Amino acid sequence: MADRRWAAAVAAALLTGLLTACQAGPGGAASASESPTLPPGSVAASTGPVESSSAALPPAEPKSIAIPAIGVSAPIRRVGLNPDNTVEVPSLERADETGWYEYGPTPGEIGPAVILGHVDSRAGPAVFAGLGRLRPGDQISVTRADGRVAVFRTTAVNEVPKAEFPTERVYGDIEHAGLRLVTCGGQFDRQRSSYLNNVVVYAELVGTDR
């Protein structure tokens, strides 16, 4: 059932542009090439011993995310489906938070876990303002409800036009524990109050930290 809801929601959301957290208020817009630098987060990723095993973990809800390379330390909230079957995005009133799509895998499970975040808001830069600055090898840590920290390594960072969103690569089945971070990029279309592109970060599980 979850798989069907996942596939249906992704298809509907891509058609409406609601999956990718791309709307922002006037005055808050910034292109991906001009993304402001966020202040360093108060919590760094994975400070304890990291197990080198990349074996997938059992399901556990994600609670927070840390990306030291761009100064992100943020809570993760659940996002599900709107009444029109599109995927929810985090509230612009809490643009410092991220959203995990609850009908997909949890971070650390086999499959592509997806976390969404805004690039900006009416108040200025938001949680994923610096996402496009990540590079392969950068670490991402997700703290889970079971007390484990799933440690991921960035493998690719792409900016793509919305019309060419790589649906299969982002949401398609994979045989390892993967993570996708999605936000907006490119120019801001003020007539549509939306960005023209998406920034997608791909990462793979490389270990766990207790």
Summary of the structure (lengths in Angstrom):
residues: 210
radius of gyration: 15.7
end to end distance: 31.8
largest distance: 49.3
contacts: 725
relative contact order: 0.24
helix: 17%
strand: 39%
